[in-house]
Amino acid sequence: MRDYKWVYGPLRIFLEERRNYKLLLLDRGDVLAGEHRLFALNNSIPKCKKIILVISKEFVNNDWAYYEATVGIEHFLGLQARIIVINLEHITKTEIPQCVLQMMSLDANDHIRKTDILNENNIFWKCLDQAMRR
């Protein structure tokens, strides 16, 4: 739940309200009414320019999150698009799904470690800003 609150709070505020990006957040209702989440995911990913994976303890223990990550990674690697990985918490490499580890090792992607302060002068937010512009 902590990662959910962070994504819908500080991350969304920074990217949408401060930087004018449009995020696709399935839980927010950014899909058609009555559309199954699986179809919404498969229909939405091709429209995205970037994918942001937020890695947390909750992510590595959630089968649906793993599926979303796998679908997103497969789609984006085919397009050679950018994937931004944010480590929300300290997680060992053995806890991170193999598909995410492989993707993180590619030079075409950004891997950013999160800090706790929502502050534009903070290094995390500067790195995220830079990654979004690439």
N, CA, C and O atoms as CSV, one atom per row, in Angstrom:
chain,resi,resn,atom,element,x,y,z
A,1,MET,N,N,0.819,-1.194,0.000
A,1,MET,CA,C,0.000,0.000,0.000
A,1,MET,C,C,0.865,1.261,0.000
A,1,MET,O,O,0.458,2.299,-0.521
A,2,ARG,N,N,2.047,1.164,0.581
A,2,ARG,CA,C,2.934,2.329,0.625
A,2,ARG,C,C,3.351,2.752,-0.785
A,2,ARG,O,O,3.414,3.942,-1.092
A,3,ASP,N,N,3.635,1.758,-1.642
A,3,ASP,CA,C,4.039,2.094,-3.006
A,3,ASP,C,C,2.870,2.717,-3.774
A,3,ASP,O,O,3.070,3.652,-4.550
A,4,TYR,N,N,1.664,2.213,-3.568
A,4,TYR,CA,C,0.463,2.752,-4.204
A,4,TYR,C,C,0.288,4.224,-3.822
A,4,TYR,O,O,0.051,5.068,-4.685
A,5,LYS,N,N,0.406,4.524,-2.536
A,5,LYS,CA,C,0.254,5.902,-2.065
A,5,LYS,C,C,1.329,6.808,-2.655
A,5,LYS,O,O,1.059,7.966,-2.974
A,6,TRP,N,N,2.546,6.289,-2.800
A,6,TRP,CA,C,3.633,7.095,-3.350
A,6,TRP,C,C,3.409,7.367,-4.837
A,6,TRP,O,O,3.629,8.484,-5.305
A,7,VAL,N,N,2.972,6.347,-5.577
A,7,VAL,CA,C,2.724,6.517,-7.011
A,7,VAL,C,C,1.592,7.513,-7.246
A,7,VAL,O,O,1.714,8.413,-8.077
A,8,TYR,N,N,0.493,7.350,-6.515
A,8,TYR,CA,C,-0.667,8.225,-6.711
A,8,TYR,C,C,-0.510,9.569,-6.006
A,8,TYR,O,O,-1.296,10.487,-6.243
A,9,GLY,N,N,0.486,9.691,-5.152
A,9,GLY,CA,C,0.755,10.946,-4.456
A,9,GLY,C,C,1.928,11.672,-5.098
A,9,GLY,O,O,1.771,12.285,-6.154
A,10,PRO,N,N,3.106,11.612,-4.473
A,10,PRO,CA,C,4.256,12.396,-4.945
A,10,PRO,C,C,4.657,12.162,-6.404
A,10,PRO,O,O,4.954,13.125,-7.112
A,11,LEU,N,N,4.676,10.912,-6.873
A,11,LEU,CA,C,5.092,10.658,-8.262
A,11,LEU,C,C,4.097,11.277,-9.241
A,11,LEU,O,O,4.500,11.948,-10.191
A,12,ARG,N,N,2.813,11.057,-9.020
A,12,ARG,CA,C,1.787,11.614,-9.904
A,12,ARG,C,C,1.799,13.142,-9.864
A,12,ARG,O,O,1.713,13.796,-10.903
A,13,ILE,N,N,1.906,13.705,-8.664
A,13,ILE,CA,C,1.936,15.164,-8.526
A,13,ILE,C,C,3.126,15.748,-9.300
A,13,ILE,O,O,2.979,16.727,-10.031
A,14,PHE,N,N,4.295,15.144,-9.131
A,14,PHE,CA,C,5.489,15.665,-9.802
A,14,PHE,C,C,5.342,15.576,-11.321
A,14,PHE,O,O,5.575,16.560,-12.023
A,15,LEU,N,N,4.958,14.405,-11.830
A,15,LEU,CA,C,4.926,14.217,-13.279
A,15,LEU,C,C,3.736,14.898,-13.951
A,15,LEU,O,O,3.896,15.506,-15.009
A,16,GLU,N,N,2.557,14.808,-13.363
A,16,GLU,CA,C,1.379,15.392,-14.018
A,16,GLU,C,C,1.204,16.874,-13.703
A,16,GLU,O,O,1.000,17.677,-14.614
A,17,GLU,N,N,1.278,17.239,-12.449
A,17,GLU,CA,C,0.980,18.614,-12.073
A,17,GLU,C,C,2.165,19.559,-12.259
A,17,GLU,O,O,1.982,20.718,-12.632
A,18,ARG,N,N,3.365,19.075,-12.003
A,18,ARG,CA,C,4.532,19.958,-12.124
A,18,ARG,C,C,5.204,19.887,-13.493
A,18,ARG,O,O,5.832,20.853,-13.927
A,19,ARG,N,N,5.072,18.729,-14.188
A,19,ARG,CA,C,5.762,18.560,-15.469
A,19,ARG,C,C,4.829,18.336,-16.651
A,19,ARG,O,O,5.285,18.192,-17.786
A,20,ASN,N,N,3.536,18.306,-16.393
A,20,ASN,CA,C,2.513,18.191,-17.436
A,20,ASN,C,C,2.581,16.914,-18.280
A,20,ASN,O,O,2.206,16.933,-19.452
A,21,TYR,N,N,3.050,15.821,-17.705
A,21,TYR,CA,C,2.985,14.525,-18.371
A,21,TYR,C,C,1.614,13.926,-18.100
A,21,TYR,O,O,0.985,14.235,-17.088
A,22,LYS,N,N,1.157,13.077,-18.994
A,22,LYS,CA,C,-0.106,12.362,-18.799
A,22,LYS,C,C,0.243,10.924,-18.425
A,22,LYS,O,O,0.824,10.190,-19.225
A,23,LEU,N,N,-0.114,10.530,-17.208
A,23,LEU,CA,C,0.149,9.167,-16.752
A,23,LEU,C,C,-1.069,8.292,-17.003
A,23,LEU,O,O,-2.210,8.745,-16.902
A,24,LEU,N,N,-0.812,7.047,-17.327
A,24,LEU,CA,C,-1.863,6.053,-17.420
A,24,LEU,C,C,-1.824,5.253,-16.130
A,24,LEU,O,O,-0.888,4.491,-15.891
A,25,LEU,N,N,-2.838,5.429,-15.305
A,25,LEU,CA,C,-2.931,4.733,-14.031
A,25,LEU,C,C,-4.223,3.921,-14.044
A,25,LEU,O,O,-5.316,4.475,-13.923
A,26,LEU,N,N,-4.087,2.606,-14.191
A,26,LEU,CA,C,-5.265,1.755,-14.350
A,26,LEU,C,C,-6.211,1.844,-13.167
A,26,LEU,O,O,-7.427,1.813,-13.358
A,27,ASP,N,N,-5.695,1.952,-11.961
A,27,ASP,CA,C,-6.544,1.999,-10.776
A,27,ASP,C,C,-7.255,3.334,-10.607
A,27,ASP,O,O,-8.183,3.444,-9.805
A,28,ARG,N,N,-6.839,4.333,-11.342
A,28,ARG,CA,C,-7.432,5.660,-11.213
A,28,ARG,C,C,-8.693,5.788,-12.072
A,28,ARG,O,O,-9.479,6.720,-11.898
A,29,GLY,N,N,-8.876,4.864,-12.981
A,29,GLY,CA,C,-10.021,4.939,-13.878
A,29,GLY,C,C,-9.645,5.468,-15.249
A,29,GLY,O,O,-10.496,5.993,-15.968
A,30,ASP,N,N,-8.365,5.333,-15.622
A,30,ASP,CA,C,-7.915,5.787,-16.935
A,30,ASP,C,C,-8.232,4.762,-18.022
A,30,ASP,O,O,-7.576,4.740,-19.063
A,31,VAL,N,N,-9.224,3.923,-17.789
A,31,VAL,CA,C,-9.648,2.908,-18.761
A,31,VAL,C,C,-11.157,3.045,-18.952
A,31,VAL,O,O,-11.835,3.701,-18.162
A,32,LEU,N,N,-11.665,2.427,-19.995
A,32,LEU,CA,C,-13.096,2.481,-20.277
A,32,LEU,C,C,-13.893,1.780,-19.181
A,32,LEU,O,O,-13.453,0.768,-18.635
A,33,ALA,N,N,-15.041,2.312,-18.869
A,33,ALA,CA,C,-15.899,1.700,-17.858
A,33,ALA,C,C,-16.266,0.284,-18.283
A,33,ALA,O,O,-16.685,0.058,-19.418
A,34,GLY,N,N,-16.110,-0.652,-17.383
A,34,GLY,CA,C,-16.443,-2.042,-17.649
A,34,GLY,C,C,-15.360,-2.833,-18.357
A,34,GLY,O,O,-15.485,-4.048,-18.507
A,35,GLU,N,N,-14.299,-2.169,-18.797
A,35,GLU,CA,C,-13.222,-2.866,-19.489
A,35,GLU,C,C,-12.397,-3.650,-18.469
A,35,GLU,O,O,-12.017,-3.123,-17.424
A,36,HIS,N,N,-12.131,-4.905,-18.787
A,36,HIS,CA,C,-11.340,-5.745,-17.882
A,36,HIS,C,C,-9.923,-5.186,-17.803
A,36,HIS,O,O,-9.379,-4.698,-18.793
A,37,ARG,N,N,-9.346,-5.261,-16.634
A,37,ARG,CA,C,-8.010,-4.700,-16.391
A,37,ARG,C,C,-6.964,-5.295,-17.334
A,37,ARG,O,O,-6.071,-4.578,-17.785
A,38,LEU,N,N,-7.056,-6.575,-17.636
A,38,LEU,CA,C,-6.114,-7.239,-18.536
A,38,LEU,C,C,-6.185,-6.636,-19.932
A,38,LEU,O,O,-5.152,-6.351,-20.537
A,39,PHE,N,N,-7.405,-6.438,-20.452
A,39,PHE,CA,C,-7.566,-5.844,-21.775
A,39,PHE,C,C,-7.134,-4.385,-21.770
A,39,PHE,O,O,-6.520,-3.907,-22.724
A,40,ALA,N,N,-7.456,-3.688,-20.703
A,40,ALA,CA,C,-7.050,-2.286,-20.594
A,40,ALA,C,C,-5.535,-2.160,-20.652
A,40,ALA,O,O,-5.001,-1.275,-21.321
A,41,LEU,N,N,-4.847,-3.051,-19.947
A,41,LEU,CA,C,-3.384,-3.027,-19.954
A,41,LEU,C,C,-2.847,-3.284,-21.355
A,41,LEU,O,O,-2.005,-2.535,-21.850
A,42,ASN,N,N,-3.335,-4.345,-21.991
A,42,ASN,CA,C,-2.852,-4.706,-23.328
A,42,ASN,C,C,-3.188,-3.646,-24.373
A,42,ASN,O,O,-2.426,-3.457,-25.321
A,43,ASN,N,N,-4.310,-2.953,-24.219
A,43,ASN,CA,C,-4.695,-1.909,-25.168
A,43,ASN,C,C,-3.978,-0.588,-24.908
A,43,ASN,O,O,-3.799,0.213,-25.825
A,44,SER,N,N,-3.572,-0.362,-23.675
A,44,SER,CA,C,-2.984,0.924,-23.306
A,44,SER,C,C,-1.478,0.997,-23.521
A,44,SER,O,O,-0.961,2.043,-23.912
A,45,ILE,N,N,-0.782,-0.080,-23.275
A,45,ILE,CA,C,0.684,-0.049,-23.343
A,45,ILE,C,C,1.211,0.421,-24.698
A,45,ILE,O,O,2.165,1.199,-24.727
A,46,PRO,N,N,0.632,-0.017,-25.827
A,46,PRO,CA,C,1.168,0.463,-27.115
A,46,PRO,C,C,1.067,1.977,-27.297
A,46,PRO,O,O,1.782,2.538,-28.127
A,47,LYS,N,N,0.206,2.645,-26.550
A,47,LYS,CA,C,0.037,4.096,-26.664
A,47,LYS,C,C,1.042,4.871,-25.813
A,47,LYS,O,O,1.163,6.089,-25.945
A,48,CYS,N,N,1.754,4.169,-24.950
A,48,CYS,CA,C,2.677,4.823,-24.018
A,48,CYS,C,C,4.047,5.049,-24.649
A,48,CYS,O,O,4.507,4.252,-25.467
A,49,LYS,N,N,4.683,6.133,-24.262
A,49,LYS,CA,C,6.029,6.441,-24.748
A,49,LYS,C,C,7.101,5.933,-23.800
A,49,LYS,O,O,8.238,5.692,-24.206
A,50,LYS,N,N,6.736,5.772,-22.539
A,50,LYS,CA,C,7.671,5.277,-21.525
A,50,LYS,C,C,6.890,4.414,-20.555
A,50,LYS,O,O,5.672,4.541,-20.426
A,51,ILE,N,N,7.601,3.541,-19.880
A,51,ILE,CA,C,6.995,2.779,-18.800
A,51,ILE,C,C,7.829,3.028,-17.559
A,51,ILE,O,O,9.059,3.021,-17.611
A,52,ILE,N,N,7.155,3.248,-16.454
A,52,ILE,CA,C,7.845,3.439,-15.181
A,52,ILE,C,C,7.503,2.251,-14.300
A,52,ILE,O,O,6.335,2.011,-13.992
A,53,LEU,N,N,8.524,1.510,-13.898
A,53,LEU,CA,C,8.354,0.395,-12.972
A,53,LEU,C,C,8.786,0.864,-11.598
A,53,LEU,O,O,9.920,1.308,-11.417
A,54,VAL,N,N,7.898,0.768,-10.637
A,54,VAL,CA,C,8.224,1.125,-9.260
A,54,VAL,C,C,8.436,-0.190,-8.513
A,54,VAL,O,O,7.491,-0.942,-8.276
A,55,ILE,N,N,9.678,-0.453,-8.150
A,55,ILE,CA,C,10.036,-1.698,-7.493
A,55,ILE,C,C,9.971,-1.488,-5.982
A,55,ILE,O,O,10.625,-0.606,-5.426
A,56,SER,N,N,9.163,-2.324,-5.340
A,56,SER,CA,C,9.001,-2.264,-3.891
A,56,SER,C,C,8.804,-3.687,-3.384
A,56,SER,O,O,8.703,-4.630,-4.169
A,57,LYS,N,N,8.751,-3.827,-2.085
A,57,LYS,CA,C,8.470,-5.148,-1.490
A,57,LYS,C,C,7.101,-5.630,-1.947
A,57,LYS,O,O,6.916,-6.816,-2.218
A,58,GLU,N,N,6.145,-4.717,-2.032
A,58,GLU,CA,C,4.805,-5.090,-2.485
A,58,GLU,C,C,4.826,-5.556,-3.937
A,58,GLU,O,O,4.116,-6.495,-4.299
A,59,PHE,N,N,5.638,-4.903,-4.768
A,59,PHE,CA,C,5.734,-5.287,-6.180
A,59,PHE,C,C,6.252,-6.714,-6.328
A,59,PHE,O,O,5.670,-7.514,-7.061
A,60,VAL,N,N,7.329,-7.030,-5.643
A,60,VAL,CA,C,7.933,-8.359,-5.833
A,60,VAL,C,C,7.060,-9.478,-5.273
A,60,VAL,O,O,7.288,-10.646,-5.591
A,61,ASN,N,N,6.081,-9.154,-4.458
A,61,ASN,CA,C,5.178,-10.170,-3.902
A,61,ASN,C,C,3.791,-10.143,-4.531
A,61,ASN,O,O,2.861,-10.751,-3.999
A,62,ASN,N,N,3.638,-9.446,-5.658
A,62,ASN,CA,C,2.338,-9.276,-6.281
A,62,ASN,C,C,2.352,-9.863,-7.688
A,62,ASN,O,O,3.051,-9.350,-8.562
A,63,ASP,N,N,1.595,-10.924,-7.914
A,63,ASP,CA,C,1.577,-11.581,-9.225
A,63,ASP,C,C,1.065,-10.667,-10.334
A,63,ASP,O,O,1.585,-10.703,-11.449
A,64,TRP,N,N,0.058,-9.853,-10.045
A,64,TRP,CA,C,-0.475,-8.951,-11.066
A,64,TRP,C,C,0.570,-7.904,-11.455
A,64,TRP,O,O,0.724,-7.594,-12.636
A,65,ALA,N,N,1.271,-7.372,-10.493
A,65,ALA,CA,C,2.321,-6.389,-10.784
A,65,ALA,C,C,3.409,-7.018,-11.644
A,65,ALA,O,O,3.931,-6.380,-12.558
A,66,TYR,N,N,3.749,-8.264,-11.352
A,66,TYR,CA,C,4.751,-8.979,-12.152
A,66,TYR,C,C,4.258,-9.130,-13.593
A,66,TYR,O,O,5.027,-8.941,-14.535
A,67,TYR,N,N,2.985,-9.466,-13.763
A,67,TYR,CA,C,2.425,-9.603,-15.101
A,67,TYR,C,C,2.465,-8.269,-15.843
A,67,TYR,O,O,2.872,-8.214,-17.003
A,68,GLU,N,N,2.046,-7.204,-15.182
A,68,GLU,CA,C,2.073,-5.878,-15.800
A,68,GLU,C,C,3.493,-5.521,-16.243
A,68,GLU,O,O,3.700,-5.013,-17.346
A,69,ALA,N,N,4.455,-5.788,-15.383
A,69,ALA,CA,C,5.854,-5.487,-15.710
A,69,ALA,C,C,6.315,-6.307,-16.904
A,69,ALA,O,O,6.969,-5.777,-17.802
A,70,THR,N,N,5.985,-7.578,-16.926
A,70,THR,CA,C,6.409,-8.452,-18.024
A,70,THR,C,C,5.823,-7.984,-19.350
A,70,THR,O,O,6.541,-7.896,-20.346
A,71,VAL,N,N,4.535,-7.685,-19.373
A,71,VAL,CA,C,3.884,-7.213,-20.597
A,71,VAL,C,C,4.515,-5.897,-21.058
A,71,VAL,O,O,4.817,-5.722,-22.238
A,72,GLY,N,N,4.706,-4.991,-20.127
A,72,GLY,CA,C,5.297,-3.701,-20.466
A,72,GLY,C,C,6.716,-3.831,-20.987
A,72,GLY,O,O,7.077,-3.191,-21.975
A,73,ILE,N,N,7.508,-4.639,-20.344
A,73,ILE,CA,C,8.900,-4.830,-20.758
A,73,ILE,C,C,8.964,-5.452,-22.147
A,73,ILE,O,O,9.731,-4.997,-22.996
A,74,GLU,N,N,8.169,-6.485,-22.383
A,74,GLU,CA,C,8.175,-7.144,-23.697
A,74,GLU,C,C,7.794,-6.156,-24.793
A,74,GLU,O,O,8.423,-6.128,-25.852
A,75,HIS,N,N,6.783,-5.358,-24.548
A,75,HIS,CA,C,6.355,-4.385,-25.548
A,75,HIS,C,C,7.433,-3.331,-25.800
A,75,HIS,O,O,7.752,-3.019,-26.947
A,76,PHE,N,N,7.979,-2.797,-24.738
A,76,PHE,CA,C,8.934,-1.706,-24.880
A,76,PHE,C,C,10.274,-2.159,-25.434
A,76,PHE,O,O,10.915,-1.404,-26.166
A,77,LEU,N,N,10.715,-3.358,-25.110
A,77,LEU,CA,C,11.976,-3.837,-25.663
A,77,LEU,C,C,11.862,-4.012,-27.166
A,77,LEU,O,O,12.826,-3.775,-27.894
A,78,GLY,N,N,10.691,-4.424,-27.640
A,78,GLY,CA,C,10.471,-4.560,-29.072
A,78,GLY,C,C,10.545,-3.225,-29.792
A,78,GLY,O,O,10.984,-3.164,-30.940
A,79,LEU,N,N,10.129,-2.170,-29.141
A,79,LEU,CA,C,10.156,-0.827,-29.728
A,79,LEU,C,C,11.441,-0.077,-29.409
A,79,LEU,O,O,11.669,1.016,-29.927
A,80,GLN,N,N,12.267,-0.651,-28.572
A,80,GLN,CA,C,13.474,0.006,-28.067
A,80,GLN,C,C,13.120,1.350,-27.430
A,80,GLN,O,O,13.837,2.337,-27.590
A,81,ALA,N,N,12.017,1.365,-26.717
A,81,ALA,CA,C,11.588,2.566,-26.003
A,81,ALA,C,C,12.215,2.577,-24.620
A,81,ALA,O,O,12.890,1.624,-24.230
A,82,ARG,N,N,11.998,3.632,-23.893
A,82,ARG,CA,C,12.614,3.785,-22.575
A,82,ARG,C,C,11.768,3.179,-21.466
A,82,ARG,O,O,10.545,3.314,-21.439
A,83,ILE,N,N,12.451,2.516,-20.563
A,83,ILE,CA,C,11.828,2.002,-19.354
A,83,ILE,C,C,12.582,2.629,-18.188
A,83,ILE,O,O,13.811,2.587,-18.130
A,84,ILE,N,N,11.836,3.201,-17.273
A,84,ILE,CA,C,12.435,3.831,-16.098
A,84,ILE,C,C,12.087,2.964,-14.896
A,84,ILE,O,O,10.914,2.719,-14.614
A,85,VAL,N,N,13.111,2.505,-14.195
A,85,VAL,CA,C,12.907,1.689,-13.000
A,85,VAL,C,C,13.220,2.537,-11.787
A,85,VAL,O,O,14.293,3.134,-11.697
A,86,ILE,N,N,12.284,2.592,-10.853
A,86,ILE,CA,C,12.473,3.333,-9.617
A,86,ILE,C,C,12.482,2.330,-8.467
A,86,ILE,O,O,11.502,1.618,-8.251
A,87,ASN,N,N,13.575,2.277,-7.740
A,87,ASN,CA,C,13.645,1.459,-6.524
A,87,ASN,C,C,13.054,2.279,-5.392
A,87,ASN,O,O,13.673,3.224,-4.903
A,88,LEU,N,N,11.859,1.912,-4.983
A,88,LEU,CA,C,11.186,2.654,-3.918
A,88,LEU,C,C,11.760,2.289,-2.559
A,88,LEU,O,O,11.810,3.121,-1.653
A,89,GLU,N,N,12.195,1.033,-2.421
A,89,GLU,CA,C,12.756,0.532,-1.171
A,89,GLU,C,C,14.017,-0.262,-1.493
A,89,GLU,O,O,14.262,-0.610,-2.648
A,90,HIS,N,N,14.791,-0.539,-0.492
A,90,HIS,CA,C,15.964,-1.385,-0.708
A,90,HIS,C,C,15.494,-2.833,-0.869
A,90,HIS,O,O,14.905,-3.418,0.040
A,91,ILE,N,N,15.765,-3.383,-2.026
A,91,ILE,CA,C,15.386,-4.765,-2.320
A,91,ILE,C,C,16.603,-5.460,-2.908
A,91,ILE,O,O,17.289,-4.910,-3.769
A,92,THR,N,N,16.866,-6.671,-2.439
A,92,THR,CA,C,18.031,-7.408,-2.940
A,92,THR,C,C,17.755,-7.917,-4.348
A,92,THR,O,O,16.600,-8.090,-4.739
A,93,LYS,N,N,18.810,-8.154,-5.101
A,93,LYS,CA,C,18.655,-8.637,-6.472
A,93,LYS,C,C,17.931,-9.974,-6.531
A,93,LYS,O,O,17.252,-10.268,-7.514
A,94,THR,N,N,18.068,-10.780,-5.496
A,94,THR,CA,C,17.397,-12.083,-5.506
A,94,THR,C,C,15.884,-11.932,-5.365
A,94,THR,O,O,15.146,-12.853,-5.715
A,95,GLU,N,N,15.407,-10.800,-4.865
A,95,GLU,CA,C,13.969,-10.572,-4.712
A,95,GLU,C,C,13.324,-10.014,-5.980
A,95,GLU,O,O,12.115,-10.147,-6.167
A,96,ILE,N,N,14.105,-9.402,-6.835
A,96,ILE,CA,C,13.576,-8.750,-8.036
A,96,ILE,C,C,13.358,-9.795,-9.126
A,96,ILE,O,O,14.246,-10.612,-9.368
A,97,PRO,N,N,12.187,-9.793,-9.799
A,97,PRO,CA,C,11.930,-10.750,-10.871
A,97,PRO,C,C,13.012,-10.693,-11.960
A,97,PRO,O,O,13.541,-9.626,-12.274
A,98,GLN,N,N,13.323,-11.847,-12.519
A,98,GLN,CA,C,14.397,-11.971,-13.506
A,98,GLN,C,C,14.189,-11.051,-14.710
A,98,GLN,O,O,15.148,-10.455,-15.203
A,99,CYS,N,N,12.950,-10.929,-15.188
A,99,CYS,CA,C,12.714,-10.076,-16.368
A,99,CYS,C,C,13.056,-8.618,-16.062
A,99,CYS,O,O,13.539,-7.898,-16.936
A,100,VAL,N,N,12.811,-8.186,-14.841
A,100,VAL,CA,C,13.124,-6.814,-14.455
A,100,VAL,C,C,14.635,-6.647,-14.313
A,100,VAL,O,O,15.182,-5.626,-14.730
A,101,LEU,N,N,15.309,-7.624,-13.737
A,101,LEU,CA,C,16.777,-7.563,-13.611
A,101,LEU,C,C,17.441,-7.473,-14.979
A,101,LEU,O,O,18.362,-6.678,-15.170
A,102,GLN,N,N,16.984,-8.274,-15.923
A,102,GLN,CA,C,17.564,-8.249,-17.263
A,102,GLN,C,C,17.368,-6.896,-17.915
A,102,GLN,O,O,18.282,-6.363,-18.544
A,103,MET,N,N,16.176,-6.342,-17.765
A,103,MET,CA,C,15.883,-5.046,-18.352
A,103,MET,C,C,16.705,-3.940,-17.705
A,103,MET,O,O,17.155,-3.018,-18.385
A,104,MET,N,N,16.905,-4.031,-16.380
A,104,MET,CA,C,17.666,-3.009,-15.665
A,104,MET,C,C,19.118,-2.963,-16.123
A,104,MET,O,O,19.773,-1.928,-15.999
A,105,SER,N,N,19.624,-4.067,-16.647
A,105,SER,CA,C,21.023,-4.113,-17.064
A,105,SER,C,C,21.243,-3.483,-18.435
A,105,SER,O,O,22.389,-3.267,-18.828
A,106,LEU,N,N,20.184,-3.186,-19.165
A,106,LEU,CA,C,20.324,-2.587,-20.489
A,106,LEU,C,C,20.675,-1.110,-20.378
A,106,LEU,O,O,20.101,-0.396,-19.556
A,107,ASP,N,N,21.605,-0.651,-21.193
A,107,ASP,CA,C,22.043,0.741,-21.154
A,107,ASP,C,C,20.962,1.720,-21.606
A,107,ASP,O,O,21.021,2.904,-21.273
A,108,ALA,N,N,19.979,1.237,-22.358
A,108,ALA,CA,C,18.951,2.121,-22.902
A,108,ALA,C,C,17.945,2.569,-21.851
A,108,ALA,O,O,17.085,3.402,-22.137
A,109,ASN,N,N,18.038,2.031,-20.648
A,109,ASN,CA,C,17.046,2.320,-19.630
A,109,ASN,C,C,17.657,3.057,-18.447
A,109,ASN,O,O,18.876,3.099,-18.283
A,110,ASP,N,N,16.792,3.633,-17.632
A,110,ASP,CA,C,17.226,4.391,-16.463
A,110,ASP,C,C,16.830,3.648,-15.200
A,110,ASP,O,O,15.732,3.100,-15.106
A,111,HIS,N,N,17.727,3.636,-14.239
A,111,HIS,CA,C,17.471,3.004,-12.950
A,111,HIS,C,C,17.763,4.053,-11.886
A,111,HIS,O,O,18.891,4.533,-11.767
A,112,ILE,N,N,16.748,4.401,-11.120
A,112,ILE,CA,C,16.859,5.492,-10.154
A,112,ILE,C,C,16.473,4.979,-8.769
A,112,ILE,O,O,15.471,4.279,-8.621
A,113,ARG,N,N,17.252,5.321,-7.772
A,113,ARG,CA,C,16.915,4.962,-6.396
A,113,ARG,C,C,16.172,6.142,-5.766
A,113,ARG,O,O,16.629,7.283,-5.835
A,114,LYS,N,N,15.029,5.855,-5.156
A,114,LYS,CA,C,14.173,6.889,-4.577
A,114,LYS,C,C,14.677,7.338,-3.213
A,114,LYS,O,O,15.245,6.558,-2.447
A,115,THR,N,N,14.456,8.598,-2.936
A,115,THR,CA,C,14.689,9.122,-1.597
A,115,THR,C,C,13.344,9.592,-1.045
A,115,THR,O,O,12.344,9.534,-1.761
A,116,ASP,N,N,13.290,10.041,0.168
A,116,ASP,CA,C,12.008,10.281,0.833
A,116,ASP,C,C,11.437,11.693,0.746
A,116,ASP,O,O,10.366,11.939,1.299
A,117,ILE,N,N,12.091,12.606,0.092
A,117,ILE,CA,C,11.635,13.996,0.135
A,117,ILE,C,C,11.115,14.430,-1.237
A,117,ILE,O,O,11.801,14.268,-2.246
A,118,LEU,N,N,9.909,14.979,-1.265
A,118,LEU,CA,C,9.381,15.546,-2.505
A,118,LEU,C,C,9.905,16.976,-2.599
A,118,LEU,O,O,9.349,17.905,-2.013
A,119,ASN,N,N,10.974,17.120,-3.343
A,119,ASN,CA,C,11.662,18.389,-3.420
A,119,ASN,C,C,12.340,18.438,-4.779
A,119,ASN,O,O,13.151,17.565,-5.089
A,120,GLU,N,N,12.033,19.427,-5.588
A,120,GLU,CA,C,12.585,19.481,-6.938
A,120,GLU,C,C,14.103,19.597,-6.940
A,120,GLU,O,O,14.736,19.263,-7.941
A,121,ASN,N,N,14.695,20.056,-5.863
A,121,ASN,CA,C,16.143,20.151,-5.808
A,121,ASN,C,C,16.783,18.816,-5.435
A,121,ASN,O,O,18.004,18.669,-5.500
A,122,ASN,N,N,15.972,17.860,-5.049
A,122,ASN,CA,C,16.460,16.558,-4.655
A,122,ASN,C,C,17.004,15.804,-5.871
A,122,ASN,O,O,16.456,15.926,-6.966
A,123,ILE,N,N,18.046,15.049,-5.694
A,123,ILE,CA,C,18.678,14.318,-6.797
A,123,ILE,C,C,17.717,13.350,-7.469
A,123,ILE,O,O,17.724,13.233,-8.695
A,124,PHE,N,N,16.885,12.649,-6.691
A,124,PHE,CA,C,15.944,11.705,-7.297
A,124,PHE,C,C,15.068,12.399,-8.327
A,124,PHE,O,O,14.930,11.910,-9.448
A,125,TRP,N,N,14.477,13.522,-7.970
A,125,TRP,CA,C,13.551,14.202,-8.872
A,125,TRP,C,C,14.286,14.761,-10.087
A,125,TRP,O,O,13.730,14.795,-11.185
A,126,LYS,N,N,15.518,15.196,-9.903
A,126,LYS,CA,C,16.314,15.660,-11.046
A,126,LYS,C,C,16.605,14.501,-11.999
A,126,LYS,O,O,16.522,14.661,-13.217
A,127,CYS,N,N,16.946,13.335,-11.446
A,127,CYS,CA,C,17.215,12.150,-12.278
A,127,CYS,C,C,15.948,11.711,-13.020
A,127,CYS,O,O,16.010,11.337,-14.191
A,128,LEU,N,N,14.824,11.758,-12.350
A,128,LEU,CA,C,13.562,11.376,-12.985
A,128,LEU,C,C,13.220,12.352,-14.103
A,128,LEU,O,O,12.804,11.940,-15.187
A,129,ASP,N,N,13.393,13.622,-13.845
A,129,ASP,CA,C,13.157,14.644,-14.856
A,129,ASP,C,C,14.006,14.372,-16.098
A,129,ASP,O,O,13.504,14.415,-17.221
A,130,GLN,N,N,15.271,14.099,-15.893
A,130,GLN,CA,C,16.198,13.821,-16.981
A,130,GLN,C,C,15.783,12.557,-17.752
A,130,GLN,O,O,15.804,12.536,-18.982
A,131,ALA,N,N,15.408,11.514,-17.014
A,131,ALA,CA,C,14.996,10.263,-17.651
A,131,ALA,C,C,13.731,10.468,-18.493
A,131,ALA,O,O,13.609,9.885,-19.571
A,132,MET,N,N,12.813,11.270,-18.024
A,132,MET,CA,C,11.572,11.503,-18.762
A,132,MET,C,C,11.816,12.287,-20.047
A,132,MET,O,O,11.056,12.143,-21.005
A,133,ARG,N,N,12.839,13.099,-20.088
A,133,ARG,CA,C,13.138,13.911,-21.284
A,133,ARG,C,C,13.851,13.131,-22.381
A,133,ARG,O,O,13.860,13.550,-23.539
A,134,ARG,N,N,14.443,12.010,-22.025
A,134,ARG,CA,C,15.194,11.224,-23.034
A,134,ARG,C,C,14.277,10.562,-24.018
A,134,ARG,O,O,14.740,9.869,-24.924
